[in-house]
C-alpha cells in the first residue's frame, strides 16, 4: 500500500491531513485524518450515506437540513439527492477542509458545493446551533467525529451531553429528527437522547473497512408533533 500526501493544514485543534491511498491494483482512495486519527475515506462511504438516507426516510417533509461535519462531503451529497430537500446547511469547524472542497483538492468538492441548495458555514457546531432560530430545521445530522467513544477532539464530548442535545431539539420542527453517527455502540448516548427527546432508535450498519469487518451505529430521535413542547 502506498500513501501520498495531498494536503496538510494546522489549526488550533491540531493537524489535518488529506492523503491518497494506492493499492497494488492502482486503485486510488482519498483518506482524511486528524491528528493521526482516521476520520474517513472515499472507499467506504456506506455509513455517511446511511446517516442521511435513514434519517430522511423518517421525516415526511425535510425541506431544511443541517449537517454537522463536512468530511469529504458524502453525507451532504446523499442529502442533496433527495428532491424534497430545499436547503442543506453544513457546519464545519475546519476552514482548510472547506477550502479543499471548494478549490478541487477534493475532486468532487467543487461540483457538490456548487449546488444552490448547499450552504457551508465554518463554525463550531455548538455555537451555530445556539444561534439558530427555534424550530428552523426539519432534520439535524451529526457526524463530527467517530462518536462518543472515539473522540477526534476532547471538546467534542460535550456534543453527546444533555445541553447540546437540547439545542438540537430546540431547532428541530415538529415531525423532524436528529441522527447521530457513532463508530461503536453507546448505551450512554442512547439513554441521553431518550432523556432529551423521549425516544431513540438505534440502527446498525455492517461495513468493510480496508478488509476489516466493522459495525457502525446510527442513533435517531424524533420530535413528535404532539410532544413538541416537551
N, C-alpha and C positions, 0 to 999 in steps of 0.2 A: 504494500500500500504506500502510495506517495502522497505527500501533503505539500501544497503550495500556498503560501500566504497571499491573499488578495488585498486585504486592507486591515489596518490596525488603528485604533484610537484610544486615547486615555481621557478619563473624566474623573470627577471626584469619587466615583464609585469604583474606579479601577480600570482594568484593561478590557477592551472589546476587540475581538479578532474574527475576521471573516477569512476562511481558507477553503481551498478546493481540495477535495479528496479524490484521488485517481486509483482505480484498481487495475489488475492485470488485463482486464478486457477494455481498458481505456475509457471506462465509464467515469464521467465527471459529476461530482456531487458537491454542492456548497454546504459548508458547515459553519455554524455560528457558536462562538464560545465567549464566555465572560469570566475573567479572572481564572482561566484554565478550566472552567466548568462547561461541559457540553450543554448547549441550550436546545439546538435543533439542527436538522439538516434538510436538504431538498429531496432526499431519497425516501424517507418515511414521513409522510405528511398526514397519515390517517387520523391521528388524534387532533391535529389542528382543524382539519375539515370536519371531523365528527363533532368537535366543540360547537361549531356553527350550525351544522345540519340538525343535530339532535335538539338543540335549543330552539331553532327556528320552527321545528315541527310542533313545538308546544305552544307557540304563540300564533293566534289567529291573524293578527294584523301588525306584523313587525315593521312598521314604517321607519322608526328611528332606532338605530342600533348603536351601542357604544362598545368598543373593543379595548380592553386594557392590555397593552403589549402588542407591538407590531411584528416582532420576529422577522421572518422572511416573507411575511405577507399572506400566508396561505389561509389563515382564518378570515382575514379581510376578503380575500378572493372568493372564498366559499360563501360569505355573506352576500357579496355582490351578485352571485349567480341567482339569488332569489329575487324574482321580479317584483315582489311585494315591498322590498326594501327601497325607501326613498332617500335615506341619508344614513351613512355609516361613519361615525367619528371614531378615530383611533388615537388613544393616548399612549405615547411612547416617551420614556424618560431620556433616552439616549439620542442626542442630536445627530451623532455620526451615523447611526443606523438609518435614520430617516434620510440623511444625505446620500448614503449608499444606494438606497432605493430610488431616489429621485435622479441621481446622475448616471444610472445604468451600471454601477459597480455590481449590483444585484440585477442580472439581465432582465428579469420580468418586472422589475420595480417601476420603471417609467410608465409602462402601459397600465399597470394596476392603479397607480396613484393619479393617472390622468382621468380616471373615471370621475365624472362630475359629482357623483354621489359620495365619493370618498373625501374625508376631511381629516388630515393628520395634525395632531397637536402635540408639541414637545412639552411635556409637563409631568410632574409626579401625579399618578392616578388618584391618590388621596386628595390632593388639592383640587384636581379637576372635578372630582365628584362633589366635593364640598361646595364648589362654586356653581354647580349645575342647578337649574331650576327644579323644583319639586315636580315629580311625575312628568319628566321630559323625555324619557326613553321607554321603548317597549321591550327592549332586551339589552342586558349587560353581559358581556363575555369577558372573563378574566383569565389571562394566560401570561402572567408577568414573569413567572419563573417555573420551577419544577414542582410546585405545590408546597404545602406547609411543612413537609418533612425534608425537603431538599431545597432550601432557600438559596437563591443566587446571591442575595444581599441580606444580611441580618435584619435590616429595617423592614423587609417585606413580611416579617412575621405579623406585623400589625394588620396586614391585608386580610387575615383569616380570623380576626377577632371581632367581637360584637360591635364596637364603634364604627369600624369601616363597613361591615356588612349592613349595618343600619343605614349608612349613607347610600348604599346601593338600593336598599328597599325604598328609601325616600324618593329617589329619582325615577323609579320604575312605575309605569302606569298600571292601572287595573288590568288584569289579564296578562301582564308581562312576566318576565322571568329573569333570573340570574343564573349563569352557568360558569362553574369554576373547574379548570383542568388541574389534575394532580398526577404526578408520576407514580404515586402509590396510594393505597387505601389510607384514609384518615378519618377515624371514627370521631376524633375531636372536631374536625371541620363539619362533619355531618351533624353532630349534636349542636354546634354553634349556629349553623344555618337553620336548624329546626327551632332553636330558641328565638331567632330573629324573624323568621318567615312563618313558622308554624308547620312547615312541611319541607321535605327534601327527598330527592330521588337520585340515589347513586347509580351510575351506569359504568360498565367496564368495557374495555376495548383491548383485544389481544393484538400485538404488533410484533414485527420482526425488526429489531434494531441492530443493524450490522451483523446479522446472523445469530442474534441472541433474542430469545422469546421473552417479551415483557408484557405486563398487563397495566394499562393506563386507566385512570379513573376520571369520571366527569360527575360533578355534583350539581344538580339542578334544583332550584327552589322557585316557586311561582307566587305571584301576588294575585290571589283570587279576588275577583271583584267584590264579593260580599265581605271580604276581610281587609279591604284596602286601608281602612283607618285603624287597623290593629296597633 
